[in-house]
């Protein structure tokens, strides 16, 4: 059976959930998917680095906060570049963090891996939104894949729905509810809770971060709109090309007024092809008719609608965040890598 | 470039819409998809048969009701079996009709084609619901594909979402709104229109047939539940295994009562894995909480939710019927056939 050796870059919630999946049901997945997964390297800013060419025993690392120093092959030094470039492996699973201004450090991680001829799957928006086209070219030059399903709605398949299941259709626009935190807060405003209190609740529930700006001001959605516009509509948008307005000025009274008119306020990210082939992209609160496919997406749920010529709107909804959900996005990327690159060999050996 | 020669079985709305797509944008599709399509045979009970080994000029056939007798290669006799078995072609696009009791005549069409070593795409529920497993086995024996995305929600990708994009997940259940006619009628009941009047409206709009029984009594959804249960959950259900209750006894008063309790009546088809591995499958009106992902699916729209272990519910919504929408399902099947069978050759020649 085909086996892929993985390097996990970042060992926070997402890559630990992926490690948990591999440790807990690797055999079952292998039987279903036709390939086995083995982790041969981990690099994490806090835990350090761990390299074992014969495979890391993952289970002991999943209880409590791991520290790799002292383990065989371990070091307190994350040695990120050396791990990515130097350790022989097939796939780099990148799940660190990203600066929305320049996509770093995730961008460098992805570049190093592709330059080293390794497939990459990442859950980071930054590299995809800001440098997706260049990274795709780099991957092609090195004969490897660059997969990033988790950069939009965690494990809910959005990019792959557009690329694979809607092939042959003309997609003229994309719109979505792509931030669960702001969507949860809007729901609470509908319940009559005022904005500051709703933000506090979202923080208490773990939906919102200590600084909720990226979520409530629309900057998180802005990057996702860039990804959808560039990957699905073929646009080459930069951040300035996507106008952004957040939800911070909406009040319970606005919600009541909208409801009285059969409308519901949602933070909508959208990108639409104009007649001249350019793309209009924006993030803004929109009062949607309650019958609109996105109007009923509630709480932390997310959804994306594709506007197509032959089918009209096709909408995919599901979770937009979560450790396990995002880890599944990485697994789905690995499945895509397998399907693309292993078919030839499997056919020859099968 | 790879080219697929097609035989169209049935030349009603769906296959004519497919012919229109091929005639109108075949070159564009070829550039995007990497393969060309050519129709070499058509068989239709009314129009007769038309066989041209060098390709049929489709455009003249798309104006008005075609009659093939008198055309070069044409005959008033549909010669269905001879066309399917005898005319050299790569893919048979089956879009005739189906008897829900035994799946005929579509079932025989599919069998003949698979036995002749031809790939099959069909939009007919009957063969898939009643004999999906046997047909898949037959296809495997002959090294060809049996594709049937259009048998559930026309062109909205449901089977392929489950099989391809949710691979690796444990899917424990499926539920959906899979009949636009009954969903439209429920919407009209909500507007206060009584049942017989709502049916008449649906008939006038072309949503409901002269005999609306299959739609409003749930028998159409029953076949779709069988397809989802068998194809997605691996069940081997027969028709008797899916209990059926329709919407004919619901009234505008029921709708008002539900709304007052934050509920909305929907005709839900569902299949769920039980602890012992068997599958509970049913069609019945269900009063869903308005926040339920299926509660807001309105009018002729359809949707299917997959219940998964790692992502929770993932829902796909879009059209559930329509000539062009169903023709796209056939195109999406052809794309799937291409992806599965041409990758090896393309890799070698690419």
Interface residues (C-beta under 8 A of the other chain):
Chain A: X21 X29 X32 X33 X154 X155 X156 X157 X160 X161 X164 X165 X166 X167 X168 X169 X290 X291 X293 X295 X296 X298 X299 X301 X310 X311 X312 X313 X314 X315 X316 X317 X318 X319 X324 X325 X327 X328 X331 X332 X335 X343 X344 X347
Chain B: X21 X29 X32 X33 X154 X155 X156 X157 X160 X161 X164 X165 X166 X167 X168 X169 X290 X291 X293 X295 X296 X298 X299 X301 X303 X310 X311 X312 X313 X314 X315 X316 X317 X318 X319 X324 X325 X327 X328 X331 X332 X335 X343 X344 X347
